[in-house]
Amino acid sequence: MFLAAEMLIWLIRCWERLPLRSIGIGKSPVGKSLAWGLVIAITCIVPAALIAKVTGYGHGAGSQAFAKLPIWVVFPICLDTFS
């Protein structure tokens, strides 16, 4: 996949001699970037919270094992689970 993206960028820059701005890659105002980041975060968090609430995620016997572990062990496990 990275090779295909690299080839596309090479094609645009070298073959067509266009700036990357022609495909939407470029500088953006900080406020606009932060606003889009907030929109995307809300778009991801709301459905995840609803799914967790509806399915009862985190309230079963399987999740009780995490209560015995220290936070420095649980945190990387949770990060790995969501990536």
N, C-alpha and C positions, 0 to 999 in steps of 0.2 A: 504494500500500500504506500509506504514511504517512497519507494522507487517511482511509482506512478505519479505521486505529487511532485517529486523532484523533476521528473521528465516534463510535466505540465509547466512548471515554473521555468525550466530551461527553454521550452518551446516558446513561451510568451516573451521572455527576455531576449533570447538570441535569435530566434527564427522570425518572430513578428516584430521585434524591437519596440515593444510596448512597455510602459512602466507597470509595476505590479498593482498600482492603483486602478488599472483598467479592469482588474478582477476583484477589486474591493479590499486588497491588502495594502495598508498604509497607515498613516497617523490619524488618530481620532482624538477629539477633545476628551479630556479626563472625565468631565461630567457626563458625557454621553456614554463612555465606557462603563462608568460606575452605575449609571441607570440601567444599562442593558444587563450588567452583572446582577443587579438586584432583581430584575424581571426574571432572569433565568433561574436564580436561586429560589425565588418564590414558586416558580413553575415546577421545580424539582421537589421542593420540600413539602408543599401542600399535598400532592398525590401520595408521596411516601408516608406522610403522617396519617392520611386517611386509610391507606392500605394497612398500616400497622394497627390502627384502631379497629378496623373492621375484622381483621384476622386474629386479633388478640396477641400479636407478636410481642414477645418479651414477658408474658405472664404464665408460661407453661413450666413444666418440670425441667425441660432442657435449659431454660434460661437461669434456673436457680444455681447451676454450677458456676456461673459468672460471679455470683455474690460472694463466693469464697476466695476469689482471686484478687490480688492487689490491683489498683487502678493502673499502674504502669504496665501491667500485662494485658489488661482488658482494652486499653486505648489503642495499641497497635493492631489488636485483633479486629476491633470495630473498623478501623481505617482500612484494613485489608479486605474486610467483608464488603465494604461499599465501593471499593475500586475495581 
